[in-house]
């Protein structure tokens, strides 16, 4: 006859392991060796050994006898492998294996639902940050019964079907032995009590829909599509569970002058022929106010000027992006008599325009637009 393996060895714990360590090891080994998950030869036998080991080591009296007398001591306490073992306390494992619903999942604390809202902010608010107020609708404890579900002055009664435990135990047999399936009581829905006089305001639900105004701090540097999470500002949890979260999706309105490329600000600067040919000093808008930009003589359409630290603050870091100013030489659509005369004389003296070998194509300039410094 093969030697019976040591229970501590089976679970992979030492002999001084705490009850919590043993429970944790059992859960891990049960998942690893269950035949529904592990198709290897010997998985079924290993699964039986794991449950047998846990049946003994999880019971203080059986464990003490096993530590003193070995397997003979465990058998003296009526150890019969895992047949008849109550798995009610491990619903999360056996719900996965057998599809059963346990009381721990139904009547235990459950987290509230998350809420999602959308909010539009201005271009400047996205760049520099702001504080906004948002009106939301969420589930909160009933203002009349304070979440007890009972009418004021009344108390719920203990459920007679489950004797107040909120659970009903049902024995089931499988090829591995007998299992005790713990399910929520159908009479009290796992709460262990019956509401005899429901609250007239919430009709026994213990919660009501309330409109609230929530203050939201928008950090500097956000962009359209950014989502802000406010923990605990969602719907009320169930059975003492925590509230859900509030998620606010931001959209950013367009700016009159600027476009955004990451943390850089893009600005198109129109200039006339004279300004481009002779040069000029022009006041242009920035996020921080007007800035005087010096345009050199002979400036061409597509020339980029980079204004350092005039862009958007980095959302998760220090510093700011830049403002890129792209020059666009504007051709006049109509001229008076004197202007036409001057342009004709200028055209005669300038001669015909020619492209130099170094001139780049339009598409090459577009590729270089946001990478060139001036």
matplotlib code that plots the C-alpha trace (Angstrom):
import matplotlib.pyplot as plt

x = [0.0, 1.3, 2.4, -0.2, 1.2, 1.6, -1.3, 1.0, 3.0, -0.1, -1.2, 2.4, 2.5, 4.7, 3.5, 3.3, 1.0, -1.9, -5.5, -5.6, -2.5, -4.0, -7.3, -5.4, -3.3, -6.4, -8.1, -5.0, -4.6, -8.3, -8.2, -5.1, -6.1, -9.9, -10.6, -12.9, -9.9, -7.0, -7.2, -3.9, -3.8, -3.9, -5.7, -8.8, -6.7, -4.8, -8.0, -9.3, -6.0, -6.3, -9.8, -8.9, -6.0, -8.0, -10.8, -8.3, -6.1, -8.9, -10.4, -8.4, -9.2, -8.5, -5.3, -4.1, -4.8, -3.0, 0.0, 0.3, -0.7, -0.4, -3.0, -4.3, -5.2, -7.1, -9.0, -9.9, -11.9, -13.9, -11.9, -13.3, -11.5, -13.6, -16.9, -19.5, -17.3, -19.1, -17.9, -20.3, -17.6, -15.8, -18.6, -16.3, -14.4, -17.3, -19.5, -16.8, -16.7, -20.3, -22.2, -23.9, -24.9, -23.9, -25.2, -21.9, -22.3, -26.0, -26.4, -22.9, -21.9, -22.1, -20.5, -22.8, -23.0, -20.8, -22.2, -21.0, -21.6, -20.2, -19.1, -18.0, -15.3, -13.7, -10.3, -8.7, -10.3, -8.7, -5.3, -5.2, -7.6, -10.8, -13.4, -16.8, -20.1, -22.1, -25.6, -26.1, -28.8, -27.9, -29.2, -28.8, -30.2, -33.9, -34.3, -37.4, -36.2, -32.4, -31.9, -33.7, -36.5, -39.1, -41.7, -40.7, -41.5, -41.5, -38.8, -38.2, -38.9, -36.5, -37.1, -38.7, -37.6, -33.8, -34.1, -32.4, -29.3, -30.2, -29.0, -30.4, -28.1, -28.8, -26.8, -25.7, -23.8, -21.3, -18.6, -16.3, -18.6, -21.3, -21.2, -23.2, -24.4, -25.3, -27.8, -29.6, -33.0, -35.8, -38.1, -35.8, -33.5, -30.5, -31.1, -32.3, -35.2, -38.6, -39.9, -43.5, -44.2, -42.3, -41.2, -43.9, -41.3, -39.0, -41.5, -39.1, -36.1, -34.1, -32.9, -34.2, -33.1, -31.7, -30.3, -27.0, -24.5, -21.0, -17.9, -15.2, -11.6, -10.3, -6.5, -4.5, -3.6, -6.5, -7.8, -11.0, -11.6, -10.1, -12.1, -12.1, -12.9, -14.5, -14.4, -17.5, -19.7, -21.7, -24.8, -25.3, -23.9, -26.0, -25.9, -23.3, -21.2, -19.2, -20.7, -19.7, -17.6, -18.6, -16.8, -16.9, -15.9, -14.6, -15.1, -13.3, -14.8, -13.0, -10.9, -11.3, -7.6, -5.8, -5.6, -4.0, -1.5, -0.7, 0.9, 1.7, -0.6, -0.9, -1.6, -1.9, -0.5, -1.7, 0.7, 0.5, 3.1, 4.8, 5.1, 6.6, 9.0, 10.1, 9.7, 7.5, 6.7, 3.3, 1.3, -0.1, -2.4, -1.1, -2.7, -0.9, -1.9, -0.5, 3.1, 5.2, 6.6, 9.4, 8.9, 12.2, 12.3, 11.8, 9.5, 7.8, 4.4, 4.9, 7.7, 7.3, 8.2, 8.3, 7.4, 8.9, 6.7, 3.6, 1.7, -0.3, 1.0, 2.1, -0.7, 1.6, 4.8, 6.4, 6.7, 4.6, 4.5, 5.2, 3.2, 3.9, 3.2, 2.9, 3.1, 0.6, 1.3, -2.1, -2.7, -5.1, -8.2, -8.9, -6.7, -7.4, -5.9, -2.9, -2.1, -2.3, 0.2, 2.6, 2.4, 3.0, 6.1, 7.3, 6.6, 8.7, 11.7, 11.5, 11.3, 9.9, 10.0, 12.1, 12.3, 15.7, 17.0, 16.7, 13.0, 10.9, 7.6, 4.4, 4.1, 7.7, 7.0, 3.9, 6.0, 8.5, 6.0, 5.9, 9.4, 11.3, 12.7, 13.2]
y = [0.0, 3.4, 5.7, 8.3, 11.8, 14.3, 16.8, 19.8, 18.7, 18.4, 22.0, 23.3, 24.9, 24.3, 22.8, 26.2, 27.7, 29.8, 28.9, 31.8, 30.4, 27.0, 28.4, 30.4, 27.4, 25.2, 27.7, 27.8, 24.0, 23.4, 25.6, 24.0, 20.4, 20.4, 18.0, 20.5, 22.8, 20.3, 17.5, 15.9, 12.3, 12.2, 15.5, 13.9, 12.0, 15.2, 17.1, 14.4, 14.7, 18.5, 18.3, 15.6, 17.5, 20.7, 18.8, 17.8, 20.9, 23.3, 21.7, 22.6, 19.3, 17.1, 19.1, 18.6, 14.9, 14.7, 16.6, 14.1, 10.8, 11.3, 9.9, 7.4, 10.4, 12.0, 8.8, 8.6, 11.8, 10.2, 11.5, 10.0, 11.9, 14.9, 13.0, 14.9, 18.0, 21.4, 23.8, 26.5, 28.9, 28.7, 29.8, 31.7, 28.5, 26.1, 28.7, 28.6, 24.8, 23.9, 27.1, 27.4, 30.7, 31.2, 33.3, 35.1, 36.6, 37.4, 38.7, 40.0, 43.6, 44.6, 47.7, 50.3, 51.0, 53.5, 56.7, 58.3, 61.9, 64.2, 67.8, 70.5, 73.0, 75.9, 75.8, 78.0, 75.9, 72.8, 74.5, 76.1, 73.9, 74.9, 73.9, 73.1, 72.0, 69.1, 68.1, 64.3, 61.9, 58.9, 56.4, 57.3, 55.9, 56.7, 59.9, 58.5, 55.1, 55.9, 52.7, 50.3, 49.6, 49.6, 52.2, 54.6, 52.9, 49.4, 46.7, 43.8, 40.3, 37.3, 35.1, 31.8, 29.9, 30.3, 31.2, 34.5, 33.2, 34.3, 30.9, 27.5, 24.4, 21.7, 18.5, 17.4, 14.4, 14.2, 11.8, 13.3, 12.8, 14.8, 18.6, 21.0, 23.8, 27.0, 29.2, 32.4, 32.0, 32.5, 34.0, 36.8, 36.9, 36.2, 39.1, 36.9, 39.3, 40.1, 43.6, 43.5, 47.3, 48.7, 52.3, 54.3, 56.6, 54.0, 51.1, 48.9, 49.5, 51.4, 53.8, 56.7, 58.6, 62.0, 65.0, 66.3, 69.0, 67.7, 70.0, 68.8, 70.0, 69.8, 69.7, 71.9, 70.3, 68.0, 67.5, 66.3, 62.6, 62.9, 61.0, 62.1, 59.6, 60.7, 57.7, 57.0, 59.5, 56.8, 54.8, 53.5, 50.0, 47.1, 45.5, 47.9, 47.7, 50.8, 53.3, 53.2, 55.8, 58.8, 59.1, 62.5, 62.5, 65.9, 67.6, 70.8, 73.7, 75.2, 78.3, 81.4, 81.6, 78.5, 74.8, 72.2, 69.5, 67.7, 70.3, 72.7, 75.5, 76.3, 79.8, 81.0, 84.5, 86.4, 89.1, 91.2, 91.4, 94.5, 93.0, 89.8, 91.7, 94.4, 92.7, 94.0, 93.7, 92.3, 91.8, 88.2, 86.5, 83.9, 82.0, 84.5, 87.7, 89.6, 89.0, 91.1, 88.9, 90.2, 89.2, 89.4, 90.8, 88.3, 86.0, 83.4, 81.6, 78.5, 80.0, 78.7, 80.7, 78.8, 80.6, 78.6, 77.7, 79.4, 76.2, 73.8, 72.6, 69.0, 67.1, 64.8, 66.7, 70.1, 72.8, 73.6, 73.0, 75.7, 78.0, 77.5, 80.5, 79.8, 82.7, 83.0, 85.7, 87.0, 88.0, 91.0, 90.2, 93.8, 96.8, 100.5, 102.4, 103.7, 100.2, 98.6, 101.2, 100.6, 96.8, 97.1, 99.2, 96.7, 93.8, 95.4, 95.9, 92.5, 90.5, 87.0, 84.8, 81.6, 78.5, 77.7, 74.1, 74.2, 75.1, 72.2, 71.0, 72.0, 68.5, 68.5, 71.8, 70.3, 67.4, 69.8, 72.3, 71.2, 70.1, 73.2, 75.9, 79.5]
z = [0.0, -0.9, 1.9, 2.8, 2.1, 4.9, 5.0, 5.4, 2.4, 0.3, 1.1, 0.8, 4.3, 7.3, 10.6, 12.3, 9.6, 10.8, 10.1, 7.5, 5.8, 5.6, 4.2, 1.6, 0.6, 0.3, -2.0, -4.3, -4.4, -5.0, -8.0, -9.3, -9.0, -9.7, -12.5, -14.3, -14.7, -14.7, -17.2, -16.3, -15.0, -11.3, -10.9, -9.4, -6.8, -6.0, -5.6, -3.1, -1.1, -0.9, 0.4, 2.9, 4.1, 4.6, 6.4, 9.0, 9.3, 9.3, 12.4, 15.6, 17.3, 14.3, 13.6, 17.1, 16.9, 13.6, 14.8, 17.8, 16.2, 12.5, 10.1, 12.7, 15.0, 12.2, 11.4, 15.1, 14.7, 11.9, 9.0, 5.8, 3.1, 1.9, 1.7, 3.7, 3.9, 4.1, 1.4, 2.3, 3.4, 0.0, -2.3, -4.6, -5.5, -5.9, -7.7, -10.4, -10.4, -10.1, -11.0, -7.6, -6.1, -2.5, 0.3, 0.7, -2.7, -2.5, 1.0, 1.7, 1.1, -2.6, -4.1, -5.6, -9.3, -11.1, -12.7, -15.9, -16.9, -19.6, -19.1, -21.5, -20.5, -22.3, -24.0, -21.3, -18.5, -20.0, -20.2, -16.7, -14.7, -13.0, -10.5, -11.8, -10.4, -11.8, -11.0, -10.8, -9.9, -7.7, -5.2, -1.5, 1.8, 2.1, 4.0, 5.9, 7.1, 6.9, 4.9, 7.3, 4.8, 7.6, 8.3, 11.2, 14.6, 13.2, 13.2, 10.7, 11.9, 11.8, 8.8, 10.0, 6.8, 7.6, 11.3, 10.6, 8.9, 5.4, 4.0, 3.3, 3.1, 0.6, 0.4, -3.1, -4.2, -7.0, -8.2, -5.6, -2.7, -0.9, -1.0, 1.1, -1.2, 0.7, -1.1, -0.3, 1.5, -1.1, 1.6, 2.8, -0.2, 2.0, 4.5, 7.4, 8.1, 6.8, 6.4, 7.8, 7.4, 4.5, 4.5, 2.6, 1.1, -0.5, -0.5, 1.5, -0.8, 1.8, -0.8, -3.0, -6.0, -5.1, -7.1, -5.9, -6.9, -7.0, -7.1, -9.5, -9.7, -13.2, -13.3, -15.6, -18.9, -19.5, -23.1, -24.7, -23.8, -20.4, -17.7, -14.1, -11.3, -8.1, -5.7, -3.7, -5.5, -7.3, -6.3, -2.8, -2.1, -0.9, 2.5, 3.8, 0.6, -0.5, -2.9, -6.6, -8.3, -10.5, -13.8, -15.6, -19.3, -20.5, -23.8, -24.7, -26.7, -29.6, -29.2, -31.4, -32.3, -31.2, -32.0, -29.8, -30.6, -27.3, -25.1, -27.9, -29.1, -32.8, -34.1, -37.7, -38.2, -41.3, -42.7, -45.8, -48.6, -47.1, -43.6, -45.1, -47.3, -45.0, -41.6, -38.8, -35.1, -34.5, -31.3, -31.3, -28.7, -26.4, -23.5, -21.1, -23.0, -26.0, -27.1, -29.5, -32.2, -34.5, -38.1, -40.1, -43.6, -46.4, -44.3, -46.3, -45.9, -43.7, -41.5, -37.9, -34.8, -31.5, -28.3, -25.5, -22.4, -23.9, -24.4, -22.2, -18.8, -18.7, -17.0, -15.0, -14.8, -14.7, -17.4, -20.4, -24.1, -26.7, -28.9, -32.6, -34.8, -38.5, -40.9, -43.7, -46.3, -47.4, -51.1, -51.3, -53.3, -54.5, -55.0, -55.6, -58.5, -56.5, -55.1, -58.5, -59.9, -57.0, -57.5, -61.2, -60.6, -57.9, -60.2, -63.0, -60.7, -59.0, -62.2, -62.3, -59.2, -59.3, -57.1, -55.6, -55.4, -51.7, -51.7, -50.2, -51.5, -49.8, -48.2, -47.0, -45.2, -43.6, -42.3, -40.9, -39.5, -35.9, -35.6, -36.8, -34.5, -35.4]

ax = plt.figure().add_subplot(projection="3d")
ax.plot(x, y, z, "-o")
ax.set_aspect("equal")
plt.show()
